[in-house]
Amino acid sequence: METIIVQPPGPPRPDAVGAGKPELLHMGPGDVAEFGRGLPGGGGVAVVLPDPGISRRAGRLEAAEDYWRLSNFSRDTAYVVENLEGAGEYITVAPGRLGAPVPFEFSRVVLPALSGTADFKVFAPQHAYLDERSAPGAGELTVHPYALDATAKYFLVLVALCEPRLRDPSDSALPGAGDIAERLRPLESCRGLTRSAVNYHIDYLAFAKLRLDVGDEPGADGNARTGAKRTRLASLALRFGLVREEHLALLPSRRRPAPQGTGA
């Protein structure tokens, strides 16, 4: 089972599946991959950062069981790993540091470059969480096939997506990305949530967390493929109880203030 997924720098991911997005690097426990400028033409490293201010071999990624390590090959430059879900949280990996553990599920690795900065993203979708039913010393822990973090923003997106069917199982309509962003914006953590950010979280849920097979439908346009992806996400989440009625409490209240009377 893969430990991390690396998204090299590239064009933004459009809604259409399989078009215009950079190739992902999937790594399992024990796998290593180097990043940097690489040899002429970008060879020699798995993650190419094409900036003349970045070393040809700038560092290394190593996948562990449910997290990953970062090695900094620079002698005088620190690297930053940002937690994309942490409201500004980050760690600094000092020059020459080898095997620094990174605990974040959503990460951006940032290196100083002549063009400003260069970065790439690393996802650790298989984080382990305590199972209250597990007894210490009872053998190997069970790995949950759908390890979701109920405190993460992507989980809020999933709950908002499933909300109509949780409230009324006969309701077949699902909210679009813009509707989900509008629904979540009253939350402090989602004030800046955009439609493109929602689509990004939906992609992460579909491809990394729930590992859906959403192949291209013959003749389907981008909107149709995106709609099919949302439908399959909601169906799987509800079918296996990944999102339940009690999770609706995570969403902003729908109550609106009662209109004031005009008086007699």
Disulfide bonds with the S-S distance in Angstrom:
none
